[in-house]
Amino acid sequence: MLLTTICQRLSLLLALLGLTCSVFAQGVTQRQFPPNALRGVLDMSSYPDVRMDDKPRHLAPSSRIYNTDNLIVLAATLDAPKIIVNYTENSFGDIDKVWILTSDEMPKQLPKPEVWAPIPFKNPEIK
């Protein structure tokens, strides 16, 4: 009886340890930014007035701001005058999503967005 209880507790402990290791492994992965992401300097010091690269901008009503841990933060909690970010715009030109960059992500270049080009159709029957 005592041996089975010890084995059950040990297997539960090993299962929890395995789950914990997988959570830590997810934390060190690189964030993937969308191909249309832009980089800029965000000024939130006079929120709700927002400035991106010293130009007045609007946050979309559905905007999301992700901190360096990729967790959503409220816009009103940010008061720094210069935050280096990646961001996307919606179809109205409003800032839609914002990612606050870590010190490791700042020097990395954004991937070049793919330019769509039509593929010409060639009819195999016509020579």
C-alpha positions as CSV (number, residue, x, y, z in Angstrom):
1,M,0.0,0.0,0.0
2,L,2.7,2.4,1.0
3,L,4.8,1.5,-2.1
4,T,1.9,2.2,-4.5
5,T,1.2,5.6,-2.9
6,I,4.9,6.5,-3.3
7,C,4.9,5.4,-6.9
8,Q,1.7,7.3,-7.7
9,R,3.1,10.5,-6.1
10,L,6.4,10.1,-7.9
11,S,4.7,9.6,-11.3
12,L,2.5,12.7,-10.6
13,L,5.7,14.7,-9.7
14,L,7.4,13.6,-12.9
15,A,4.3,14.6,-15.0
16,L,4.2,18.0,-13.4
17,L,8.0,18.4,-14.0
18,G,7.5,17.6,-17.7
19,L,4.7,20.1,-18.1
20,T,6.8,22.8,-16.3
21,C,9.8,22.1,-18.7
22,S,7.6,22.5,-21.7
23,V,6.3,25.9,-20.4
24,F,9.8,27.1,-20.0
25,A,10.8,25.9,-23.4
26,Q,8.0,27.9,-25.0
27,G,9.2,31.1,-23.2
28,V,12.5,31.2,-25.1
29,T,11.1,30.9,-28.6
30,Q,11.3,34.0,-30.8
31,R,8.2,36.0,-31.5
32,Q,7.0,35.9,-35.1
33,F,5.9,39.2,-36.4
34,P,3.5,39.5,-39.4
35,P,5.1,40.3,-42.8
36,N,3.3,43.7,-42.9
37,A,4.8,44.8,-39.5
38,L,6.5,48.2,-39.4
39,R,9.0,49.5,-36.8
40,G,8.7,52.8,-35.0
41,V,9.1,54.8,-31.8
42,L,5.9,55.0,-29.9
43,D,5.2,57.9,-27.5
44,M,2.4,57.1,-25.0
45,S,3.3,59.9,-22.5
46,S,0.1,61.9,-23.2
47,Y,-2.4,59.0,-23.8
48,P,-5.0,59.0,-25.4
49,D,-3.0,61.2,-27.8
50,V,-0.5,58.8,-29.3
51,R,2.5,59.7,-31.4
52,M,4.4,57.3,-33.7
53,D,7.7,58.6,-35.0
54,D,6.7,62.1,-33.8
55,K,3.5,62.1,-35.9
56,P,0.1,62.1,-34.3
57,R,-1.6,58.7,-34.8
58,H,-4.8,56.9,-33.6
59,L,-5.0,53.6,-31.9
60,A,-7.8,51.4,-33.4
61,P,-10.6,50.7,-30.9
62,S,-9.7,47.1,-31.1
63,S,-5.9,47.7,-30.7
64,R,-3.8,45.3,-28.7
65,I,-0.4,46.1,-27.2
66,Y,1.9,43.2,-26.3
67,N,4.7,43.7,-23.8
68,T,8.1,42.0,-24.0
69,D,6.7,38.8,-22.5
70,N,4.0,38.8,-25.3
71,L,1.2,39.6,-22.8
72,I,-1.5,42.1,-23.5
73,V,-1.1,45.4,-21.6
74,L,-3.5,48.3,-21.3
75,A,-2.6,51.4,-23.2
76,A,-3.3,53.7,-20.3
77,T,-0.5,51.9,-18.2
78,L,2.2,52.9,-20.6
79,D,3.6,56.4,-20.0
80,A,7.1,56.2,-21.6
81,P,8.0,58.9,-24.1
82,K,10.0,56.5,-26.4
83,I,9.2,52.9,-26.8
84,I,10.7,51.0,-29.7
85,V,7.9,48.8,-31.2
86,N,6.8,46.8,-34.2
87,Y,3.3,47.6,-35.2
88,T,0.6,46.9,-37.8
89,E,-2.0,49.2,-39.3
90,N,-5.6,48.3,-40.1
91,S,-7.4,49.3,-43.4
92,F,-8.2,52.7,-42.0
93,G,-4.6,53.5,-41.2
94,D,-5.0,53.2,-37.5
95,I,-2.5,51.4,-35.3
96,D,-3.9,47.9,-34.8
97,K,-1.3,45.8,-33.0
98,V,1.8,46.9,-31.2
99,W,4.7,44.7,-29.9
100,I,7.1,46.3,-27.4
101,L,10.5,45.0,-28.5
102,T,13.0,43.4,-26.2
103,S,16.7,44.5,-26.3
104,D,17.5,41.3,-28.3
105,E,14.7,42.1,-30.9
106,M,15.7,45.8,-31.4
107,P,18.8,45.3,-33.6
108,K,17.1,42.6,-35.8
109,Q,15.8,43.7,-39.2
110,L,12.2,43.1,-40.1
111,P,11.6,40.7,-42.9
112,K,10.9,42.3,-46.2
113,P,7.2,42.0,-47.1
114,E,6.5,39.9,-50.1
115,V,5.3,41.8,-53.1
116,W,2.4,40.1,-54.9
117,A,2.9,39.6,-58.6
118,P,0.5,37.8,-60.9
119,I,1.6,34.5,-62.4
120,P,1.0,34.6,-66.2
121,F,-1.2,31.8,-67.4
122,K,0.1,29.9,-70.4
123,N,-2.3,27.7,-72.3
124,P,-0.6,24.4,-73.2
125,E,-2.9,23.9,-76.2
126,I,-1.7,27.1,-77.9
127,K,1.7,27.0,-79.4
